[in-house]
Amino acid sequence: MALSRGFNVLLRSRFQFSYYHGRSYSDFVCAATNSSNKTQVYVSRNLNPYLNLAIEHYLFKRTPEDSTVLFLYTNRPSVIIGRNQNPWTEANLGLIRSGDLDIELVRRRSGGGTVFHDEGNVNYSVILPTSNFDRDQHAEMVVRALRKLGVETARVNERHDIVVDKTVPGGGEEVCCKVSGSAYKVTKSRSLHHGTCLLSSPNIHAISKYLKAPAKPCIKARGVESVRSRTTNVGIENKDFEQAVMEEFGGLYGHIDAVMVSGDSISVPEIQKGLKELMSDDWIYKQTPQFDFSSKGLSDKKLLVAQTDDLTALLDKFHLKFTARSGEIKEISLQHGEQYMITKSLKGQNLHEITDWQVALSGPFIKANMPSKVRAANLAELGRFMNQMFGVEGYAVEDYQYPWIDPCPSKDAYGAI
């Protein structure tokens, strides 16, 4: 501990912070775009995930092509999906919308998998010339920072993640746990590598349930799927981690003053435009690659028998299928035995705008030859099932009443090492 404290004093003495507030946001723009600034370091104290990603994108687009930039930031609770991912297979939208935490759903501009951010994570972003890009170089930079802070088992694995060894409480077994994942955006002249590091997340044992999508076993998607891993906190304070990463970055590119970016950066027109786009439903939902849904599940992801006989019988009796492109239903059919009941009202409907599938499925049908009361009761139950699958507000699937959803999310998450 004494060594760590001494190291932190050294860091604080070396790195000074410049603050840009209010009308002086133009100073931030000048610093970022100045062709003579070959090495730049920025730290955000704003917790808005959309704004931080908008600032990051601005730095990616506007800093000199031959410069190298470090950007550090922390977000309030949020689920961040990759550029080419499907929110209905990556996140428990019903729980996000109805749970105890106020959680944002965010689609970033880089590829890769889905991650959970909160105040116990620090995110790092390195922007550099593509000619100098290496997938492991800056992950190794973060590993060196962690080791200097006492995390001796930190290392980069074959998936370019940062992992540590963790002793399982009560069992004594040592397991490998992920503490940092990475994503990338590469263009002809500029590349971006960003990652998040689990330091002291208060939600470590709840993360998994927010990243389990009830509809996933029913969806065949074209987008990128996330790879699940055991996770843990490393037990380091955010500011200590930031200082250590800045020190390692300075060792690579030269020590300079870090710029503290305030929330006033929203006044930069280009950042404001990027913020508006990232917060829009068109970006979050309608960027989703084409996918097919089947209420009976996929052949390679067979659904287990539901807990209620009524629901089991219902799913055997009715088969709802649709194809969605850019988050919009293009083709849909509802089969009852040999009979197809096709609803016209849902074609062209945006999935994220369906607020109640019970209402949506009560519309006019073609070839609906069954008693109206029986049809209404069955479709109401099917609608309730769909509300839970697609995360309609008020239908959170937290108790995992559909048993193909793993009821033990905490088994993959551990406390601080």
C-alpha positions as CSV (number, residue, x, y, z in Angstrom):
1,M,0.0,0.0,0.0
2,A,2.8,2.4,0.9
3,L,4.4,1.8,-2.5
4,S,1.1,2.4,-4.3
5,R,0.5,5.7,-2.4
6,G,4.0,6.9,-3.2
7,F,3.5,6.0,-6.9
8,N,0.3,8.0,-7.0
9,V,2.0,11.0,-5.5
10,L,4.6,10.8,-8.2
11,L,1.8,10.6,-10.8
12,R,-0.1,13.6,-9.5
13,S,3.1,15.7,-9.4
14,R,3.9,14.9,-13.0
15,F,0.4,15.4,-14.5
16,Q,-1.2,18.8,-14.4
17,F,-4.8,19.4,-15.6
18,S,-6.1,22.2,-17.8
19,Y,-9.8,23.0,-17.4
20,Y,-11.9,24.3,-20.3
21,H,-15.3,25.6,-19.2
22,G,-18.2,27.7,-20.5
23,R,-17.4,30.0,-23.4
24,S,-13.9,28.7,-23.6
25,Y,-15.0,25.5,-25.3
26,S,-13.3,27.0,-28.3
27,D,-10.0,26.4,-26.5
28,F,-10.8,22.7,-26.4
29,V,-11.5,22.8,-30.1
30,C,-8.2,24.6,-30.7
31,A,-6.3,22.1,-28.6
32,A,-7.8,19.1,-30.3
33,T,-7.4,20.4,-33.9
34,N,-4.0,22.1,-33.5
35,S,-1.7,20.4,-36.0
36,S,1.3,20.9,-33.7
37,N,-0.3,18.8,-30.9
38,K,1.1,15.4,-31.7
39,T,0.3,14.0,-28.2
40,Q,-3.0,14.8,-26.5
41,V,-4.6,13.6,-23.2
42,Y,-8.2,14.3,-22.2
43,V,-10.2,13.3,-19.1
44,S,-14.0,13.7,-18.9
45,R,-15.8,14.1,-15.5
46,N,-19.2,14.0,-17.3
47,L,-21.1,10.8,-16.7
48,N,-23.4,11.0,-19.8
49,P,-22.5,7.9,-22.0
50,Y,-23.9,9.5,-25.2
51,L,-21.9,12.7,-24.6
52,N,-18.7,10.9,-23.8
53,L,-19.0,8.8,-27.0
54,A,-19.8,12.0,-29.0
55,I,-16.6,13.7,-27.6
56,E,-14.6,10.5,-28.4
57,H,-15.9,10.6,-32.0
58,Y,-15.1,14.3,-32.3
59,L,-11.5,13.5,-31.2
60,F,-11.4,10.6,-33.7
61,K,-12.5,12.8,-36.6
62,R,-10.8,16.1,-35.8
63,T,-7.5,15.5,-34.1
64,P,-4.5,15.7,-36.5
65,E,-4.0,12.5,-38.5
66,D,-0.4,12.1,-37.2
67,S,-1.4,12.6,-33.5
68,T,-1.9,10.1,-30.7
69,V,-4.7,10.8,-28.3
70,L,-5.7,9.3,-24.9
71,F,-9.3,9.9,-23.7
72,L,-10.4,8.7,-20.2
73,Y,-14.0,8.8,-19.1
74,T,-16.6,7.2,-16.8
75,N,-20.3,6.6,-17.5
76,R,-23.4,6.3,-15.4
77,P,-25.1,2.9,-15.6
78,S,-25.5,1.9,-19.2
79,V,-25.6,-1.1,-21.6
80,I,-23.3,-0.3,-24.6
81,I,-23.9,-2.5,-27.6
82,G,-21.6,-2.7,-30.6
83,R,-22.1,-1.0,-33.9
84,N,-23.4,-4.1,-35.7
85,Q,-25.3,-5.8,-32.8
86,N,-28.9,-6.6,-32.1
87,P,-30.3,-5.0,-28.9
88,W,-33.0,-7.8,-28.7
89,T,-30.3,-10.5,-28.5
90,E,-27.8,-8.6,-26.4
91,A,-29.8,-6.9,-23.6
92,N,-32.7,-7.5,-21.3
93,L,-34.6,-4.5,-22.5
94,G,-37.6,-5.1,-20.2
95,L,-35.3,-5.1,-17.1
96,I,-33.4,-2.1,-18.4
97,R,-36.7,-0.2,-18.8
98,S,-38.4,-1.4,-15.6
99,G,-35.6,-2.2,-13.2
100,D,-34.4,-0.5,-10.1
101,L,-31.4,1.1,-11.8
102,D,-31.8,4.0,-14.3
103,I,-29.9,2.4,-17.2
104,E,-29.2,3.9,-20.6
105,L,-29.1,1.7,-23.8
106,V,-26.4,3.0,-26.1
107,R,-25.1,1.9,-29.5
108,R,-21.5,2.9,-30.0
109,R,-19.8,3.5,-33.4
110,S,-17.2,0.8,-33.0
111,G,-17.6,-3.0,-33.5
112,G,-17.3,-5.7,-30.9
113,G,-19.6,-7.0,-28.1
114,T,-21.9,-5.6,-25.5
115,V,-20.6,-4.2,-22.2
116,F,-22.0,-2.7,-19.0
117,H,-20.7,0.6,-17.7
118,D,-21.2,2.3,-14.4
119,E,-19.3,4.6,-12.0
120,G,-17.0,1.7,-11.0
121,N,-15.6,1.5,-14.5
122,V,-13.1,3.7,-16.2
123,N,-13.1,3.7,-20.0
124,Y,-9.9,4.4,-22.0
125,S,-9.7,5.3,-25.6
126,V,-6.5,5.6,-27.7
127,I,-6.7,7.3,-31.1
128,L,-3.7,7.1,-33.4
129,P,-2.5,6.8,-37.0
130,T,-3.6,3.5,-38.6
131,S,0.0,2.9,-39.7
132,N,0.9,2.6,-36.0
133,F,-2.2,0.5,-34.9
134,D,-1.7,-2.7,-33.0
135,R,-4.6,-4.5,-31.2
136,D,-2.5,-5.4,-28.1
137,Q,-0.2,-2.4,-27.7
138,H,-2.5,-0.3,-25.6
139,A,-4.1,-3.2,-23.8
140,E,-0.5,-4.0,-22.7
141,M,-0.2,-0.3,-21.6
142,V,-3.2,-0.8,-19.3
143,V,-1.8,-4.1,-18.0
144,R,1.4,-2.3,-17.0
145,A,-0.7,0.4,-15.2
146,L,-2.6,-2.3,-13.3
147,R,0.6,-4.2,-12.3
148,K,2.1,-1.0,-10.9
149,L,-1.1,-0.6,-8.8
150,G,-0.6,-4.1,-7.4
151,V,-2.7,-6.3,-9.8
152,E,0.2,-8.7,-10.5
153,T,-1.7,-11.3,-12.5
154,A,-3.1,-8.8,-15.1
155,R,-2.3,-9.9,-18.7
156,V,-3.7,-9.8,-22.2
157,N,-5.3,-13.0,-23.5
158,E,-5.7,-14.3,-27.0
159,R,-9.0,-12.4,-27.4
160,H,-7.2,-9.1,-26.7
161,D,-9.1,-8.9,-23.3
162,I,-7.3,-8.1,-20.0
163,V,-7.8,-10.9,-17.5
164,V,-6.7,-11.6,-13.9
165,D,-6.6,-14.7,-11.7
166,K,-9.3,-14.8,-9.0
167,T,-9.8,-17.2,-6.1
168,V,-13.5,-18.2,-5.9
169,P,-14.9,-17.3,-2.5
170,G,-15.4,-20.4,-0.3
171,G,-14.0,-22.9,-2.8
172,G,-10.4,-22.0,-3.1
173,E,-10.5,-22.6,-6.8
174,E,-8.5,-20.1,-8.9
175,V,-10.2,-19.0,-12.1
176,C,-9.4,-16.6,-14.9
177,C,-11.7,-13.5,-14.9
178,K,-12.1,-10.7,-17.4
179,V,-11.6,-7.1,-16.2
180,S,-11.4,-5.3,-19.5
181,G,-12.6,-5.8,-23.1
182,S,-11.7,-3.9,-26.2
183,A,-13.4,-2.6,-29.3
184,Y,-11.9,-1.0,-32.4
185,K,-12.7,1.4,-35.3
186,V,-10.2,1.5,-38.1
187,T,-10.2,3.8,-41.1
188,K,-7.6,4.5,-43.8
189,S,-5.8,7.2,-41.8
190,R,-7.1,6.9,-38.2
191,S,-7.7,4.0,-35.7
192,L,-9.4,3.9,-32.4
193,H,-8.9,1.3,-29.6
194,H,-11.2,1.7,-26.6
195,G,-11.9,-0.5,-23.7
196,T,-13.4,-0.5,-20.2
197,C,-11.8,-1.6,-17.0
198,L,-13.9,-3.0,-14.1
199,L,-12.4,-1.3,-11.0
200,S,-15.1,-1.2,-8.3
201,S,-18.4,-1.7,-10.0
202,P,-21.2,-1.8,-7.3
203,N,-23.3,-3.7,-9.9
204,I,-20.8,-6.5,-10.5
205,H,-23.2,-9.2,-9.5
206,A,-26.1,-7.8,-11.4
207,I,-24.4,-7.1,-14.7
208,S,-25.2,-10.5,-16.2
209,K,-28.9,-10.2,-15.8
210,Y,-29.0,-7.0,-17.8
211,L,-27.0,-8.6,-20.6
212,K,-29.3,-11.7,-21.0
213,A,-31.9,-11.2,-23.7
214,P,-35.0,-13.3,-23.3
215,A,-35.6,-13.4,-27.0
216,K,-32.2,-14.6,-28.0
217,P,-33.0,-18.3,-28.3
218,C,-35.8,-17.3,-30.7
219,I,-33.7,-15.1,-33.0
220,K,-31.4,-15.9,-35.9
221,A,-29.4,-12.7,-36.4
222,R,-26.8,-11.5,-38.9
223,G,-25.1,-9.2,-36.5
224,V,-22.2,-9.8,-34.1
225,E,-22.8,-11.9,-31.0
226,S,-21.1,-11.2,-27.7
227,V,-18.9,-13.8,-26.0
228,R,-19.7,-14.3,-22.3
229,S,-16.9,-14.3,-19.8
230,R,-16.4,-14.5,-16.0
231,T,-15.8,-10.9,-14.7
232,T,-14.5,-9.4,-11.6
233,N,-13.5,-6.0,-10.1
234,V,-9.8,-5.3,-9.5
235,G,-10.4,-3.1,-6.5
236,I,-8.7,0.1,-7.5
237,E,-9.9,3.7,-7.2
238,N,-10.9,5.4,-10.5
239,K,-8.4,8.3,-10.1
240,D,-5.5,6.0,-9.3
241,F,-6.2,4.0,-12.4
242,E,-6.5,7.1,-14.5
243,Q,-3.2,8.4,-13.2
244,A,-1.4,5.1,-13.8
245,V,-2.7,4.8,-17.4
246,M,-1.7,8.4,-18.1
247,E,1.8,7.7,-16.8
248,E,2.1,4.7,-19.1
249,F,0.8,6.6,-22.0
250,G,3.3,9.4,-21.3
251,G,6.1,6.8,-21.3
252,L,5.1,5.8,-24.8
253,Y,4.4,9.2,-26.3
254,G,5.8,11.8,-24.0
255,H,4.4,13.4,-20.9
256,I,2.0,16.4,-21.4
257,D,-0.6,18.2,-19.4
258,A,-4.0,16.4,-19.4
259,V,-7.1,18.5,-20.4
260,M,-10.1,18.1,-18.2
261,V,-13.2,18.3,-20.5
262,S,-16.4,19.6,-18.9
263,G,-20.0,19.0,-20.0
264,D,-19.8,22.4,-21.8
265,S,-18.2,20.5,-24.7
266,I,-21.8,19.9,-25.8
267,S,-21.7,23.5,-27.1
268,V,-19.4,22.3,-29.9
269,P,-21.8,22.0,-32.8
270,E,-20.2,18.8,-34.2
271,I,-20.3,17.2,-30.7
272,Q,-23.9,18.3,-30.3
273,K,-24.8,16.7,-33.7
274,G,-23.1,13.5,-32.7
275,L,-24.9,13.5,-29.3
276,K,-28.3,13.9,-31.0
277,E,-27.6,11.0,-33.3
278,L,-26.4,8.6,-30.6
279,M,-29.5,9.3,-28.5
280,S,-32.0,8.8,-31.3
281,D,-34.1,5.7,-31.7
282,D,-33.1,5.6,-35.3
283,W,-29.5,5.0,-34.3
284,I,-30.1,2.7,-31.3
285,Y,-32.7,0.4,-32.9
286,K,-32.9,1.0,-36.6
287,Q,-29.2,0.3,-37.2
288,T,-29.9,-3.4,-36.3
289,P,-28.9,-5.9,-39.0
290,Q,-31.7,-8.1,-40.4
291,F,-32.9,-11.0,-38.2
292,D,-35.6,-13.7,-38.1
293,F,-37.8,-14.4,-35.1
294,S,-39.6,-17.7,-34.4
295,S,-41.7,-18.2,-31.3
296,K,-40.8,-21.9,-31.3
297,G,-37.1,-21.1,-31.1
298,L,-34.2,-22.1,-33.3
299,S,-33.3,-25.7,-34.0
300,D,-29.8,-25.3,-32.5
301,K,-31.2,-23.4,-29.5
302,K,-34.2,-25.5,-28.6
303,L,-36.5,-23.9,-26.0
304,L,-37.0,-25.9,-22.8
305,V,-40.5,-26.8,-21.6
306,A,-42.1,-23.7,-20.1
307,Q,-43.1,-23.8,-16.5
308,T,-46.8,-23.5,-17.1
309,D,-48.8,-26.1,-19.1
310,D,-50.9,-23.4,-20.7
311,L,-47.9,-21.6,-22.1
312,T,-46.4,-24.9,-23.3
313,A,-49.6,-25.8,-25.1
314,L,-49.9,-22.3,-26.5
315,L,-46.4,-22.3,-28.0
316,D,-47.1,-25.8,-29.5
317,K,-50.3,-24.5,-31.0
318,F,-49.3,-21.1,-32.3
319,H,-46.2,-20.3,-34.3
320,L,-45.4,-16.6,-34.7
321,K,-42.6,-15.8,-37.2
322,F,-41.3,-12.5,-38.6
323,T,-38.4,-11.0,-40.4
324,A,-37.1,-7.6,-39.4
325,R,-34.7,-5.3,-41.2
326,S,-33.4,-2.1,-39.7
327,G,-35.6,-2.8,-36.7
328,E,-38.8,-2.8,-38.9
329,I,-41.1,-5.9,-39.5
330,K,-41.0,-6.8,-43.2
331,E,-42.8,-10.1,-43.2
332,I,-44.9,-11.7,-40.4
333,S,-47.1,-14.8,-40.1
334,L,-49.0,-16.5,-37.4
335,Q,-49.6,-20.2,-37.9
336,H,-52.2,-22.2,-36.0
337,G,-51.9,-25.9,-37.0
338,E,-52.2,-26.0,-40.8
339,Q,-53.7,-22.6,-40.9
340,Y,-51.9,-19.3,-41.4
341,M,-53.3,-16.2,-39.7
342,I,-51.5,-13.3,-41.3
343,T,-51.8,-9.9,-39.7
344,K,-51.4,-6.9,-42.1
345,S,-51.3,-4.4,-39.3
346,L,-47.8,-5.2,-38.1
347,K,-46.0,-5.1,-41.5
348,G,-43.9,-2.0,-41.6
349,Q,-44.1,-1.5,-37.8
350,N,-40.9,-0.5,-35.9
351,L,-40.3,-3.1,-33.2
352,H,-39.2,-0.6,-30.6
353,E,-42.5,1.3,-31.1
354,I,-44.7,-1.7,-30.2
355,T,-45.8,-0.8,-26.6
356,D,-48.1,-3.9,-26.2
357,W,-48.0,-7.0,-28.3
358,Q,-51.4,-8.0,-26.8
359,V,-52.9,-5.1,-28.6
360,A,-50.7,-5.5,-31.7
361,L,-51.9,-9.2,-32.1
362,S,-55.5,-8.3,-31.6
363,G,-55.8,-6.6,-35.0
364,P,-57.6,-7.9,-38.1
365,F,-56.4,-11.3,-39.4
366,I,-56.8,-13.2,-42.6
367,K,-58.2,-16.8,-42.3
368,A,-58.8,-16.6,-38.6
369,N,-61.4,-19.4,-38.6
370,M,-61.8,-20.0,-34.8
371,P,-64.2,-18.8,-32.2
372,S,-63.5,-15.1,-31.5
373,K,-63.3,-15.6,-27.7
374,V,-60.8,-18.5,-28.0
375,R,-58.7,-16.6,-30.4
376,A,-58.7,-13.5,-28.2
377,A,-57.7,-15.4,-25.1
378,N,-54.9,-17.3,-27.0
379,L,-53.5,-14.2,-28.7
380,A,-53.6,-12.3,-25.4
381,E,-51.4,-14.9,-23.8
382,L,-49.1,-15.0,-26.9
383,G,-49.0,-11.2,-26.7
384,R,-47.9,-11.4,-23.0
385,F,-45.1,-13.8,-24.0
386,M,-44.0,-11.4,-26.8
387,N,-44.0,-8.5,-24.4
388,Q,-41.6,-10.3,-22.2
389,M,-39.4,-11.5,-25.1
390,F,-39.1,-8.0,-26.5
391,G,-38.8,-6.0,-23.3
392,V,-42.0,-4.0,-23.5
393,E,-42.1,-1.7,-20.5
394,G,-43.8,-3.3,-17.5
395,Y,-43.0,-6.8,-18.6
396,A,-39.5,-7.3,-17.2
397,V,-38.2,-10.8,-17.2
398,E,-36.2,-10.8,-14.0
399,D,-37.5,-13.9,-12.3
400,Y,-36.7,-16.0,-15.4
401,Q,-40.1,-17.6,-15.7
402,Y,-39.0,-19.0,-19.1
403,P,-36.4,-21.6,-18.0
404,W,-34.3,-21.4,-21.2
405,I,-32.9,-18.2,-19.6
406,D,-30.1,-18.9,-17.1
407,P,-31.5,-18.2,-13.6
408,C,-28.1,-17.8,-11.9
409,P,-26.4,-14.8,-13.4
410,S,-24.1,-14.2,-10.4
411,K,-22.1,-17.3,-11.0
412,D,-20.0,-15.5,-13.6
413,A,-19.3,-12.4,-11.5
414,Y,-17.0,-12.0,-8.5
415,G,-16.1,-9.2,-6.2
416,A,-12.7,-7.5,-6.0
417,I,-9.6,-9.6,-6.3
